[in-house]
Structure formats: C-alpha cells, structure tokens
Amino acid sequence: YDLLRSQEISIIFKHSPTCPISLYAHREVSRFCHAEPSAPVYLISVRRQRDVARHVERCTGVQHESPQVVVLRHGDVLAAASHDEITAEWIASAISSTTTAH
C-alpha cells in the first residue's frame, strides 16, 4: 500500500474468480485496461490474498466488497464501486474526473 501512496493514480480491483458478478466486473476492468494500457491497475484475488484485501480496507476505510474497484490518488480514496456498478466507463470517468479536478 505504501507504493500506492507514491503514485498519482492507482486502481485496485478486488476480484473473486468463482463469482459470476466478479467475472463480469473482470471483463469490464479488462476492457478499461485495453483502452488505457498505461493505467496502473492492481488485481487482488480475494480468495488467495484475503489478507491483502483486508489491509486495503483498513488503509482506505472503504468497506470490503467483492468485486470492488477503488480509485486512489496518492493513496487517498477518490472513488469506489462494487458489483454491477463496475464498468469500463465508470473507471474511465473516475480517472477523468480526478485528473481534471487536480
């Protein structure tokens, strides 16, 4: 998490490969990554990295959900979405609004 504090923008995607909703969200995050290949997206498998997912919750104050996307600016929460709120367009909009606002 300390590394994320040094980055202008970071996108954390909490994902469960056994959840159908999470698989849909994964496709949306992949679409976003294809459109914005330089965007720093970090995938956390909540089944294999539960401790990391909980650490993100403690550091950000954003209640853990899966699937979930948390957008950070220097480690501070700018936006968060979960489940069917996660779309490539939502991520792009969250990034766009953060870069134009600062």
Secondary structure, DSSP 8 states (H G I E B T S, - for coil): -HHHHTSS-EEEEEE-TT-HHHHHHHHHHHHHHHH-TTS-EEEEETTT-HHHHHHHHHHH-----SSEEEEEETTEEEEEEEGGG--HHHHHHHHHHHHHH-
